[in-house]
Amino acid sequence: MRLKATVLAPLMFASLILTGAGCGAQTPASNPISTNPTVEKPSATTSDACGNPYYPFKPGLAITYHTSSTAGGSGNSDYTIRTVDVVGTEATIRAEFADGATADMTADCSSGSVSLKGSSGLGAAVEGVTFKTTVATSSGTYMPADVKAGTVWNNSETIKMDMSGGPSASLGTITLTTTEESRAIGEESIAIPAGTFKAMKVEIKRTSTSVAKFGKIPPSTEKTTEWWAKGIGMIKSVTVSPDGTTTVEATSVKGQ
């Protein structure tokens, strides 16, 4: 069990960069926002690069999340998704974890829909393990250009990870392939630590398969419900898997 946990923890960290703040329209947020001080009001003027309201290209946009799980665990699970640079219809998005690890990804929204274009490198230590990831392949979209109730979309990505140190020194390269089937349910009001927002509810079926030197890790399927706020991005998710229920909520939204 310890070996499995050591393998899956960095894989989970690598996948976090594919959610949260991303790319799309640079339009002002149209959500009712509470007076919670952790939410900054949008600027008076912004440009529109792609026209995707739920996945905005906004340099400096940073969303900090807190994770809780019925499966237990220890340590600080907070992380931040930050848009660090925007050039045309491409954005560099950075995931910053509580232990100091960071990962960068290049995303593109030239068609109005969000797609993963570049790779992410992640170097950090988890339980004595140092790991580095690369996005090998990616297809589909993470957020279509025009989302409304009933919209359906799919995406898939393969992440390769090299780990060293601790019990993983002889594992070699681990390959994680994830496929998602998403459906928009409709907009609703949702209260989270960062405030109260009107958000699009999205239901996702996610299947993951991992292959390592010692063999395959059994495939896993989980169901996730996410809420996406216009002009911000993903603000809450609830994932139900055989290991328990994991809830991620935005505690701070800055740079709208």
N, C-alpha and C positions, 0 to 999 in steps of 0.2 A: 504493500500500500504506500509506503514511503517513496518508493521509486516512481510510482504512478503520479503521486502528488508533485514530486520534483519535476517530472516531465510536463505535466499539465499546467502548472502555475505560469511558467514563461510563455506557453502557448496562449493562455488566456490573456496575458499582458499584451502579446503581439496583436491579438485580434481586436483589442479595445480601440486601436487607432482607426479602425474601419467604421466606427460609430461616433456619435457626438457631433461637434462642430465640423462643418465641411464646406462644400462649395455650391454655388447657385446664384440667386439674385442678390444684388446688394441693395435691397429695398428696406425702408424703415419698417420696424416691427409694427404689426397691426393688432397685437394682442392686448387685451386688458392686463396690465401689469400691476401687481400690488405695490404698496409703498415699502416693501421689505428693502432694507438698505443694501442687501447683497446683490441687487439688480440695478444696473446703470441704465438710464434712459437712452434711447437711440439718438444719434446725432440728427441735426435738422436736415442735412442733405447727404445722400449716398448715391453712388452710381450703380447701374444695373448691368452686370456682365452677362448673365445667363438666363435670368427670369425664373429661377427656381426658389420659391419663397421659403421652403422648409430646410434648405441646405445652403446657407448664405456664404458667399465669399466676403469676408470682412476682416481685413488685417487688424490684429489685436483682439479679435473676439476670443474670449476664453471662458469656458464652462468647467467648473469644478464639480466633481461628482463624489458621492459617498456610496459605498457598497455594503449591503448587509445580506447575510445568508443564513438560512435555517440549517445549512450543512456545517456551520461552525467555522473555525479558522481563527487566526490570531494576526496581530499586526495592523498597521494603518492601511486601509484599503482605499483611501481617497486618491483621486487622480484628476488631472486637468487636460482637456483637449483645447489646444490653442492654434489659431490661424496665424502663422508667423510671417507669411509673405504671399502676395498675390501678383501675378504677372499675366495680364490678359485674362484668359479663361482657365488658368492653372493656379492652384494654391498649394503651398507647402503647409501641411498640418502636423502639429507636434503633440504627441502624448507624453505627459510628464507625470511620473509616478512618485509616490510618497518616499520611496527608498532612493530617489535620485536618478533612476533610469529614465531615459528619454527615447523616443522613436519618431522618425519623420516619415511622411508619406506625401507623394505628389498626386493630387487629384485633378480631374479635368471635367469641365461642364460646358464644352463648346457646343454640344447639341441641346443644352438645356437640362439634360439628365446628368446625374452624377456618376462618374466612372473612375475607377482606380487606374492611374497611369504609371506611376513610379513604384519604387520599392522602399521599404522601411528598414533601417538598421537599428537594432536595439541591443545595447550592451549593458549588462547589469549583473548583479549577483543575487540569486534567490536561494536561500539555504546553502550557500557556498558554491552555487552553480553560476558560471558566467555563460551568457548566451548571446547569439547574434542572429537576427532574422533577415530574410529576404523574401519579398513577394515575387514568386516565380511566374504565376499566371493569374489573370483576373478577367472576368467576363460579366456581361449583364450590367445592371444599374443598381445603385444603392438608394436613389430617390429619383423617380421620374420627373419630367419637366412639369407635368400638369397632374397633380394628385387630387383626387376627390373620392368620395365614398364609392367603393366598388372597384377602384383601380387595383390591378394585380401586376406584380413584376417579380423578376428573379435575378439572382446573381450568384457567382461562384468565384472562389479564389483558392489558390494553393500557396501556402507559406512554408518555406524551408528554414529550418533552424539548426544551427551548429552550437553544441553545448560542450563545455569543458569544466573540469573541477568537480569536487565532491563525488557522489556516487554515479554521476553521468559521464565521467571521463571517457568511457569506452562505448558510448551510445552511437557516436557518429552523427550523421545528419538525420533529423526528424522531419518528416513531411506531413503537414496538416492540410487537408482539403475540406473546405466548408461550402455547402450549398444552402441557399435560402430561398424560400417561397413566401412572398409578402402580399398582404391584402390590406388596403385602407378601409377602415370601418366608418369613420366620420369624425367630425370635430366635436369636442366636449371641453368643459371647463375642468381643470385639474389643479389641485393645491399641492405644492411641494415646498421644501425648506427655502428655496430661492424666491418663492412668490406664488401667485395664482395666475394661470395662463389659460388661454383658449388654445387647444392643441389637437392635431390630427392623431387619432388612435390607429395604430397599425398592428396587425397580428402577423407573426412570422413563424414558420416552421423551419428549423435549422438542423441540418444533418452534418456531422463531422466525422472524418475518418483520419486516423494518424498511422503512419508507418515509420518504424525505427529499425535500427540494426538488429535488434533482438526479435523483431516481428511486428505484427499489427496490434495496435491498441483497439479493442472492440469498438465498432462504430457507435455513436451516440446520437440520439435525436431529442431535441428539446423544443418547447414552445415558448415564444417570447411575445409579450405585448409591450409596444413602445408608444410614447407620446411625443410628437414633434410640434414645436411652436414656430410660427412664422417669424422669419427674421433672426432666428436663434439656432434651431436644430433640435436634436434629441434632448429632452429634459427629464424623461423617466423611462425605465424599462423594468419589467418583471419577467423573469425567466423561470420556468418550471422544468426540472430535469429529474432523472432518477435519484440524483444526489440531494435534492431539496429545492427550495425556492430562493432565488437571488434577486434582490431589489436594488436598483441603481437610481439615485435621485440627484438632480442638480441642487447644489447648496449655494452656488454663486454663479452669476452671469455678469461678465464685464466686457466692455467694448462694443456694445450693440450699435 
